[in-house]
Amino acid sequence: MGSAGLTTAAIIRYSENLEDDSSAFYETLAERWPAHKDAFLTFARDGKKNKTQVVRTYQETISDAYEASYSFEGLSLRDYEFDTSLRQETSLMEGLESALALEEQACAFYLDVAERSKALLATIPRAFTRVAKKRSQRKSSLEALLQETKAGS
């Protein structure tokens, strides 16, 4: 999806897909590495909560007037695409590095959208900023887990 005339609905759809794909990715990590299952499943559940929060905020605040007249000019969703598939031979360390890269992309997306949506009602950028903050905290947890994994190998 390019940048020409991205509507708020398109951004919300992208957010939904991002959170769905992220949750599925963390569920796969949980299956592959049961020693870290609780952490990965927590991240998956959080992704589902993030999706609900963003969609609910959108539904509660966006009117047809906003949707028809507001677009995210210059935003390219391609800049934030991420492959959440894992090869069978992926190691835990590689999985964690992929998770960190995913969180980096997701945070950048949510912060960019929050910045670009400041012209809308304050609840919209606030919701995106809140999700970016949660994903940034997740990134910190993943960094600690990666360091622990490196120390153990």
N, C-alpha and C positions, 0 to 999 in steps of 0.2 A: 504494500500500500504506500503510495507516494505522498507528496505534500500538498497537492493541489486541492484546496477546499476541504480539508479535513474538518468534519463537523464534530461537535461534542459527542454525539452518538457513536461516531467512528472511534473516537478516543476511548470511550467507555467499553466498546466491543473489544478493542485491542487490550485494554486493561483486564477484562474478563478472561480473554484467551491467555494472556501472560500469567495470570494467577492460576488458571486451570492447568496450564502446561508446567508451571513451577511446582504445583502441588503433586502432579503426576510424577515429575522428576524426583521429588523428595520421597515419594512413596516407593519408587524404584530403588533409590539409595537405601531406604529402610529394609527392603527385601534382600538386597545384596549384602548389606553389612549389618546384621542383627545386633552387633555390639553397640551400634549407635542408633538403633531403631527408634528409641524414644525421642531423641533430638530431631531426627529426620521427620518423624510423624508429627511432631509439634510444628515444624516448619510447614508441612503440608496443610495442617489444620489452620495455621495462621494465614496461609494463602487463600483459603476458602473464606476466612473472615474478612480479609482485605477486599476480596471481590464483592462480598455482601456490602461492606461499608461504602465502597466507591459507587456501586450501582444504586444503593439506597439513597445516598446523597444526591446523585444525579436525578433520580426519580422524584425526590422531594423538592428540588430547587429549579430544575430546568423547565422552562415553559416552551411552547412552540415558537414564541417570538425570539427567545434566545437561540434556540436550535436553528431556526431559519436564517438568522442574521449573523451568527458567530462562526468563525472558522479559524483553525490553527494554521495560519499562513506560514509557510517556510518549514513546517515540521514534517520530517520524513520518518515514518515508522520503520522504514528499512534500517535506519541507524540503530534501532533498538532490537532487531531480530536476534534470536538466540536459538541454537539447536540444543534441545533438551534430551536428545537421544544419547544412550550410552552403549558403547561397544561391549560385547561380552567380556573381553579381556581387560577392560578398564580397571585399574587398581583403585583402592580407596583413596590414595593420595590424588590421583587424577580426577576422581569423582568430586573430591572436595575442591580441587582447583577449578573444575567446571562450575561447581556451585558458587564459588566466589565470583567467577566471571559473570554468571547469571545475575547475582545480586548487584554487582557493579552496574550492569546494563539496566536492570530494573530500577535501581535508585536514580540513575541518570534520566531514565524515561520519566519517572514520576516527578522529579524535580523540574525537568524541562516543562512538562505539562502544567505543573503548578505555577511556574513563572509565567507561562503564556496565558494562563486562565485568570490572571489577577483582575482582568476587566469584567469578569463574571461576578456573580454573588460570591462573597467571601467563603462560603461553605465549600465551594468546588475546589479552589486551590488548597484550602485547609485539609480536605480529605486526601488529596494527592500528596501533600507534604507529610501528613500523618503516616501514610503507607510507606513513603520513602524512608521515614525515620525508623519504622518497624523493620524494614528490609535492611537498613544500615546496621541495626542492632543484630539482626540475623547474620550479617556479614562478619561482625565481630565474633560471634559464637563460632562461625565456621573457621575463622582464622585461628582461634584457640584450638579447635579440634584438629586443624591441619598441623599446627605446631606440635600438638600431642602425638599425632601420627608420625611425624618426622622424627621426633625424639625416640619413639618406640621402634623405629626401623633401623 
